[in-house]
Amino acid sequence: MKDYLTLAETSEIIGKSKETLRRWDKEGILNAVREPVSNYRVYRKSDVQTLLGNLFDEIVEDDVSNHVKPENEYSILELFAGAGGLAIGLEEAGLKCAALNEIDKWACQTLRNNRPNWNVLEGDIKNFDFSKFKNKVDIVTGGFPCQAFSYAGKKLGLKDARGTLFYEFARAVQEVNPAICIGENVRGLLSHDNGKTLKGMISILDEIGYKVAPPQVLKAINFRVPQKRERLILVGIRKDIDIEYKYPKPHRKIYNLKDALKKSELYNCDVPQSKGSKYPEHKKEVLDLVPPKGYWRDLPLDIQKDYMGKSFYLGGGKTGMARRIGWDEPSLTLTCSPAQKQTERCHPDETRPFTVREYARIQTFPDDWEFAGSISQQYKQIGNAVPVNLAEEIGYSIIKVLNEYYVKK
Ligand SMILES: C[S@@+](CC[C@H](N)C(=O)[O-])C[C@H]1O[C@@H](n2cnc3c(N)ncnc32)[C@H](O)[C@@H]1O
């Protein structure tokens, strides 16, 4: 086992930039040492592990800010808008939603109920022509669902992607001709079809006139979100604009479940009461035995075997199964359904899934953002969303580019 980690490895594990690590070295928070053989500056693995353990409950002064004011009015066309996580975050950063497209009627209802003035285009994206927005919006955004292309070999062109939702995203970008386009997706897109899907997307955006910044996976916990969610961000800048895109800087402060559900820097009151789903009796009996921050391995062996079924013998950590979240850690990634097996995220004190409003807080939605439809529809909309605070930080990074662009123009 390796005793030392390089700067890059440490940055990846801790989820902090290399600059932060260099500053921490100077400040004595995490000291680098000279590796005995190569004499390179490296980190002791044990130091990194200790720091990682402390990170979540440490009180850290957050001196990082990505905030920037828009110097003009910039507008967005948001595709695959869902219940508006990305849209509200971008709005909080100071951007204006010109229109939003979404197929799900309950998600559209949510958008309309909360923002009666938003132009919600309900229906399948395939049926919309976006050319009326040509040169009228600055940014096209979209969390298109990930699908493989049938790859013929060589470089992928736009028409080769027909039939996929990425094609529809790229078609909208081509019709609208915005300064910036942003795709958001799950980390899995990096390795989807051995990386070919992502490569194909980048080559299509290049073909339609956009230079794509090296894709990055942003960890929501570094952007004022009390949840270990990750989002892959794909940013394309129109080729006539010679400005380099810079990702938002990660914050130092990491928020936990207590910050989400109690009065904190994130919310000025405890989480409001709301409806929520329940665990079936058998699951409740099992989860009653799991302590905060514990999971299936904390159960007696016979119950482990019974509860896990075949999964018990399949190996792997499965740390999300029969999991109870602790107050002093960020929540694990929320899914579209709060009681499903493999991904239980039980409340720390009570044996139940998080309520709808608790779910919304973990995704950093404002308390007054109401979700339409049945409880399961509401959970789905929340679980699908980009965390609002992460979206806000992405918003600032786009405003920076646009401010610079309009000064030069
Ligand atoms: C990952 S979610 C987007 C979440 C959203 N960006 C947010 O932050 O709340 C993807 C959305 O795409 C929508 N969608 C899927 N197929 C679509 C289609 N053919 N046309 C329009 N929307 C579609 C889904 O209903 C879902 O709400």
The ligand as a MOL file (V3000), in Angstrom:
LIG
                    3D

  0  0  0     0  0            999 V3000
M  V30 BEGIN CTAB
M  V30 COUNTS 27 29 0 0 0
M  V30 BEGIN ATOM
M  V30 1 C -32.0500 15.4040 -14.7320 0
M  V30 2 S -33.6260 16.0750 -14.9830 0 CHG=1
M  V30 3 C -33.2800 17.7900 -15.0670 0
M  V30 4 C -33.2280 18.4570 -13.7450 0
M  V30 5 C -33.2040 19.9560 -13.7980 0
M  V30 6 N -32.0850 20.4740 -14.5730 0
M  V30 7 C -33.1460 20.5280 -12.3750 0
M  V30 8 O -32.1060 21.0340 -12.0040 0
M  V30 9 O -34.1440 20.4340 -11.6540 0 CHG=-1
M  V30 10 C -33.9710 15.7090 -16.6650 0
M  V30 11 C -35.3520 16.1720 -17.1180 0
M  V30 12 O -35.4740 15.9370 -18.5150 0
M  V30 13 C -36.8490 15.7220 -18.7770 0
M  V30 14 N -36.9900 15.1150 -20.1280 0
M  V30 15 C -36.7100 13.8190 -20.4670 0
M  V30 16 N -36.9940 13.6200 -21.7650 0
M  V30 17 C -37.4320 14.8070 -22.2610 0
M  V30 18 C -37.8760 15.2100 -23.5460 0
M  V30 19 N -37.9230 14.3430 -24.5680 0
M  V30 20 N -38.2740 16.4830 -23.7210 0
M  V30 21 C -38.2350 17.3630 -22.6940 0
M  V30 22 N -37.8420 17.0300 -21.4470 0
M  V30 23 C -37.4440 15.7570 -21.2230 0
M  V30 24 C -37.2830 14.8260 -17.6330 0
M  V30 25 O -38.6970 14.8510 -17.4660 0
M  V30 26 C -36.4980 15.4260 -16.4570 0
M  V30 27 O -37.2960 16.3250 -15.7360 0
M  V30 END ATOM
M  V30 BEGIN BOND
M  V30 1 1 1 2
M  V30 2 1 2 3
M  V30 3 1 2 10
M  V30 4 1 3 4
M  V30 5 1 4 5
M  V30 6 1 5 6
M  V30 7 1 5 7
M  V30 8 2 7 8
M  V30 9 1 7 9
M  V30 10 1 10 11
M  V30 11 1 11 12
M  V30 12 1 11 26
M  V30 13 1 12 13
M  V30 14 1 13 14
M  V30 15 1 13 24
M  V30 16 1 14 15
M  V30 17 1 14 23
M  V30 18 2 15 16
M  V30 19 1 16 17
M  V30 20 1 17 18
M  V30 21 2 17 23
M  V30 22 1 18 19
M  V30 23 2 18 20
M  V30 24 1 20 21
M  V30 25 2 21 22
M  V30 26 1 22 23
M  V30 27 1 24 25
M  V30 28 1 24 26
M  V30 29 1 26 27
M  V30 END BOND
M  V30 END CTAB
M  END
